[in-house]
Amino acid sequence: MNGQHNTQFQDLGWAIPKIQKKIQGNKKRGMKASISGIFKMLRSQPHLSLIGDYPLLWVIMNETKETNKIKIKNALKYSDEYKHLSKREKMWWMRSLSDPAYK
């Protein structure tokens, strides 16, 4: 290399069209998009490797308008960050993702 550094900028804006495409594709097949499926698909993308699980899940929840706690909990099973949180922190994540009015 010639001494130049390759920098990478990652943006959740890239994920929004992917989420919308997945939702629309499932609607055409008469299915509802799986939050955990969308999360796993996005988590595997190198374009989002530097973005944490919470912001990624938040944008999924925002786009899908899903508030079902069971579906959210299923998606959280695939989060490495969530697995290592205390019970109190896990409750905060669940509440903030499932209740749009919660701050």
N, C-alpha and C positions, 0 to 999 in steps of 0.2 A: 504494500500500500504506500501511498505517497504522503502519509502523515495526516490526511484528512479523516475526520471522524464521521461515521454515518450516524445521524441522529434519527430518532423515530418519534413521531407524534401520534398518539392514540386518542381517539375521540369516540364517545358514545353515539354521536350523530351517525356514525357508520352502522351501528347496530339497529337503529330505528327502522330503516327500510327493510332490513333482513327480517325483523320481527313482524312487520306488517305483511311482508310477502308470505311468511309462514302462516299467519292468521288467515289471509285470503285463500291460500292454497288449501288449507284445512276446511274452510267454509265451503269451497267448491265441492269437496268430497263429502260434505255433510257432517263434518267432525269439528270439534272445538280444539283449538291449539293447546297442547300440553305445556304448562309452564316449565316443568322439569325438562322436557324435550328441547324447548327453546333455549333454556339455560345451558344445557349440555352442548347444544350446537354452537352457541355463541362462545362458551368457555373454550371450545377447541380451536377457535379462530386466532391465528397469530396477531391479527389486527387489534385484538382486545387483551393481549396477554399481560399488559401492565395495569389494567383496570381491575379494581377489587371486585369481589363478589357482591357486596351490598349495592354499589352503584349499578352494577349490571342487572341484578334482580329488581332494583327499583325501576329501571327503565322498562323492563319486561312487564312489571305490574302496572306501570303507567300506560303502556300501550295496549295491554290485554284487558285492562279494567277488571281484572280478576281479584276477588277478595275472599275466596274460599280458603279458610285456614288449612284444611287438609291438603289441598293442592299446593299451597305455599310450602307447607311442611315437607311434602314430597320433593319439591325443588330444592329445599335447603339441605336435604340429605346429600346432595352432590356438591355442596360448598365446603371446601377445605377450611375456609376462614370460620364458618359457622360452627364446625365440629369442635373447635378449641375454645369456644366462648363459655363463660359461666352461665348458669341457669338464668340469672337476672338479665344478662346481655342477650341471651337467646329470646327471652320474653320480649325485650325491647325490639329486636329485629322483627319478630313475628307481628307485634302490634303495629309497628311503623309501616310494614309492608302490606298488612291486611286492612288497615284503617287509614284511608287517605287524609282524614281530618286530623290524625294524630301527629303531633310535632315533637 
